[in-house]
Amino acid sequence: MTYADLIASAMIGRGRMHNVQIYLRVRRAARNRGKRLSLHWKATVRNTLQRRAKGPKLQGPILFIHHDYNIWEVRNGHRK
C-alpha cells in the first residue's frame, strides 16, 4: 500500500479536511493496517497530497483536491 492509497483511504467520505485531521486519520489507518510510518511521515503526507493534486507537480492520476491553505479533499470516485 502506497502513501497515496493510505491517505485516500483515511480521507474517503470525510469531505474537506485540514492537514492536522489528515495526519490523525492517516496515523490511525496505518496502525489498523500494521503499516509503519517513516520518520518524516507528515512531510511525506504533505508531499503526496501536492504531487497527486491538479497542478504543476502532478505525478499520476489526480487523487486529491486542494481547496485552500492546508485544506484537502479526496477526489470523488476514488475507492481503495
N, C-alpha and C positions, 0 to 999 in steps of 0.2 A: 504494500500500500504506500503510495507516494504522499508527500505532504499535501499536495493539491487535493487528493482524494480524502485525506483525513480532515482537512479544513472544510471541504464541501459537505462531507457527511455531518460535521459538527454544526454547520450553519443551515442545513435544509429545514425548511418550514418555520424559520425564526425571523424572517423579514430582515430589515436593516439592522446591522449590528455594529457597535463600536469595537475598536481593536481589543479593549480590555475584556469585553464579553466574548469575543472570538477566542482569546487566549484561554479563558476559563473553560470554554466548551471543547477546545482542541485538547487541552490537558486531560480533561475527563474522558474524551473519546479515545485518546492514546492509551490511557490507563485501562479502559474497558477492553481494548483490543490487545493488550500486552505489548504495545509498541513503546520503546524507549525513545524519548525526545533528545535531540542533540543539546549540547551545552548552550548554544545560542539559538534555541528553537524559536524564540519570539521574533528574532530578526529574520529567520527562515520563513516564518509565517507571513510577515510583512512583505518580504521579497516575493514569495509565491503569489500573494494577492496581487501585487503590482504586475508581475510577469504574466499572470493569467487573466488580466482585465484588459478591456479595449484600450489601446494606446500604443505609444511608440516602442514599449518594451515587450509587447505581446509575444509569447512563446507557446504555441499550441492553441487549442480551441479556447474560446472565451468561456471561463467558468464563473467569474466574479464581476460584479458591477460596482464601480466606485461612485458614491453619491456625494460625498463631502469629505473634509479632512477626517481621516480615521473612521469613516462610515462606509461599510461594505455590505453587499448582499450577494448570496449565491444566485447565479443566473437561473431563471425559470427553465424547467425541463431537465435540470441536472439531477440525476439519480445515481447514487452509489450505495 
